[in-house]
Amino acid sequence: MSERQRVRLFQPGAAGHRSTSGRPDLDSPEQIDRMVSLFYQRILEDPLLAPVFLEVARIDLDEHLPLIAAFWKKLLLGDDRYNRHMMAKHRAVDDKMPLTGAHHERWLGLFMANLDQHFEGPHTDRARQLAARIIDNLYEQLSQRR
């Protein structure tokens, strides 16, 4: 058997993962909605990030949470209803108050803690990978503007 034949690409759900912890995977729109809601509860209680979202960005949760859920549904489930450009929104916030490495690290830490506490499985693992890439890219893009 060649090396290429032994290596399989990651495909969410292909391994038939069964949670031993009873935590669900992010493999349905409902679980992604739940993940986003739980994550924003953490953000809005955080002394570093809450002011960014509430005072600087002035997000309307009723409008914002479905957009963020749609973003994650696109990334994790292939749902094509999200078609916005996230960098423009983050640049606008960064123009009002520069987003620092501390902001990005806290966001990622809260995101990962939320996943660790509530979710498990291949889609959750994919969300971890994507979140790390997204926050690195966001930080790099915003840092280059200064």
Backbone torsions as a table, in degrees:
resi	resn	phi	psi	omega
1	MET	NA	129.2	-179.5
2	SER	-75.4	162.4	177.9
3	GLU	-57.7	-40.2	-178.5
4	ARG	-63.5	-36.4	-179.1
5	GLN	-71.6	-28.4	-178.6
6	ARG	-80.5	-25.4	-176.9
7	VAL	-91.0	125.7	177.7
8	ARG	-110.4	143.4	175.8
9	LEU	-76.5	149.5	177.3
10	PHE	-66.6	127.5	174.8
11	GLN	-134.6	112.9	-177.7
12	PRO	-52.5	131.6	176.7
13	GLY	84.0	-13.7	-174.8
14	ALA	-69.1	-26.3	-177.7
15	ALA	-81.8	-5.3	-178.7
16	GLY	64.9	38.7	-176.4
17	HIS	-59.3	132.2	173.5
18	ARG	-121.0	126.9	-178.8
19	SER	-70.6	133.5	174.0
20	THR	-92.7	-13.1	-178.1
21	SER	-94.2	-12.1	-175.9
22	GLY	84.1	-1.0	178.1
23	ARG	-78.6	138.9	179.7
24	PRO	-77.2	163.0	173.7
25	ASP	-92.3	165.4	175.7
26	LEU	-88.5	56.7	-174.0
27	ASP	-110.5	15.1	177.6
28	SER	-146.5	155.2	177.0
29	PRO	-56.6	-37.0	-178.6
30	GLU	-65.6	-40.2	179.4
31	GLN	-71.4	-33.9	176.3
32	ILE	-68.2	-41.1	175.0
33	ASP	-57.8	-44.1	179.7
34	ARG	-63.3	-44.2	179.3
35	MET	-58.8	-46.1	-178.9
36	VAL	-64.0	-43.7	179.0
37	SER	-61.0	-47.0	179.2
38	LEU	-64.4	-38.2	179.4
39	PHE	-64.8	-44.4	-179.2
40	TYR	-70.6	-24.9	171.4
41	GLN	-61.4	-42.4	178.1
42	ARG	-64.6	-47.2	-178.1
43	ILE	-59.2	-45.0	-174.3
44	LEU	-75.7	-8.3	173.5
45	GLU	-100.2	-6.0	-174.9
46	ASP	-86.0	127.5	-177.1
47	PRO	-66.0	-24.3	178.4
48	LEU	-85.1	-43.8	-173.2
49	LEU	-89.7	-31.8	-177.6
50	ALA	-54.5	-46.4	179.2
51	PRO	-62.1	-32.8	178.7
52	VAL	-63.1	-46.2	-177.3
53	PHE	-74.8	-40.9	-173.0
54	LEU	-89.4	-39.8	-174.9
55	GLU	-97.6	-38.1	-177.6
56	VAL	-87.1	-58.0	-178.9
57	ALA	-77.7	-24.4	-179.3
58	ARG	50.8	51.5	-178.5
59	ILE	-67.8	146.0	170.9
60	ASP	-99.5	108.3	-174.4
61	LEU	-56.7	-37.7	-179.5
62	ASP	-63.4	-28.2	178.0
63	GLU	-92.5	-39.4	-172.6
64	HIS	-72.3	-46.2	-174.9
65	LEU	-60.8	-43.5	176.0
66	PRO	-62.7	-32.5	177.1
67	LEU	-67.2	-43.3	179.6
68	ILE	-67.0	-40.4	176.9
69	ALA	-62.0	-41.3	178.7
70	ALA	-63.0	-38.4	177.0
71	PHE	-58.9	-48.8	-179.0
72	TRP	-70.5	-32.4	176.6
73	LYS	-65.6	-36.3	176.4
74	LYS	-64.5	-47.4	-176.7
75	LEU	-69.0	-39.0	-173.2
76	LEU	-96.1	-28.2	-175.1
77	LEU	-118.6	-6.3	-179.5
78	GLY	80.3	11.3	177.8
79	ASP	-66.3	129.2	-173.1
80	ASP	-99.0	18.7	-177.6
81	ARG	-80.1	-16.5	177.4
82	TYR	-89.2	123.0	-179.2
83	ASN	-141.3	34.5	179.3
84	ARG	-97.7	166.3	177.1
85	HIS	-106.5	106.8	-173.3
86	MET	-68.8	-26.4	-177.4
87	MET	-64.5	-38.0	-178.9
88	ALA	-59.7	-43.1	179.3
89	LYS	-64.7	-42.3	-179.1
90	HIS	-70.9	-33.7	175.1
91	ARG	-63.6	-40.3	179.5
92	ALA	-63.2	-40.9	177.1
93	VAL	-66.9	-44.8	-179.9
94	ASP	-61.3	-31.3	176.7
95	ASP	-66.4	-34.3	-179.8
96	LYS	-79.8	-38.6	179.8
97	MET	-151.7	114.2	-178.0
98	PRO	-55.9	129.3	176.8
99	LEU	-86.5	125.7	-173.8
100	THR	-102.5	174.7	174.5
101	GLY	-58.2	-34.8	178.7
102	ALA	-62.2	-40.1	177.6
103	HIS	-63.7	-45.3	-178.1
104	HIS	-66.4	-42.7	178.7
105	GLU	-64.0	-41.6	179.8
106	ARG	-64.9	-43.8	179.1
107	TRP	-56.7	-48.6	-177.3
108	LEU	-66.1	-40.6	178.4
109	GLY	-61.2	-43.1	178.6
110	LEU	-68.1	-38.0	179.1
111	PHE	-62.9	-48.3	-178.8
112	MET	-65.3	-41.7	178.9
113	ALA	-61.8	-39.1	177.7
114	ASN	-61.6	-46.9	178.6
115	LEU	-63.6	-45.8	-178.3
116	ASP	-59.1	-38.2	-176.4
117	GLN	-77.4	-34.8	-167.6
118	HIS	-116.5	-16.7	-170.4
119	PHE	-137.4	157.6	179.3
120	GLU	-160.3	140.4	175.3
121	GLY	137.2	-179.8	-176.1
122	PRO	-61.5	-40.0	178.8
123	HIS	-68.8	-36.1	176.9
124	THR	-65.2	-42.2	176.9
125	ASP	-61.2	-40.7	178.0
126	ARG	-64.0	-40.1	178.0
127	ALA	-61.3	-38.7	177.1
128	ARG	-61.0	-47.7	-179.5
129	GLN	-61.3	-46.0	-178.3
130	LEU	-65.0	-43.1	-179.3
131	ALA	-60.2	-42.9	179.2
132	ALA	-63.4	-42.7	178.4
133	ARG	-65.6	-43.6	-178.4
134	ILE	-62.1	-47.4	-176.5
135	ILE	-69.2	-35.8	175.6
136	ASP	-62.8	-45.2	179.7
137	ASN	-64.6	-43.4	179.4
138	LEU	-61.0	-47.0	-180.0
139	TYR	-61.8	-43.8	179.7
140	GLU	-62.3	-46.3	-178.7
141	GLN	-63.2	-43.7	-178.5
142	LEU	-72.0	-35.4	179.6
143	SER	-65.9	-32.9	-178.8
144	GLN	-69.8	-15.8	-178.5
145	ARG	-78.1	-17.1	-174.7
146	ARG	-90.3	NA	NA
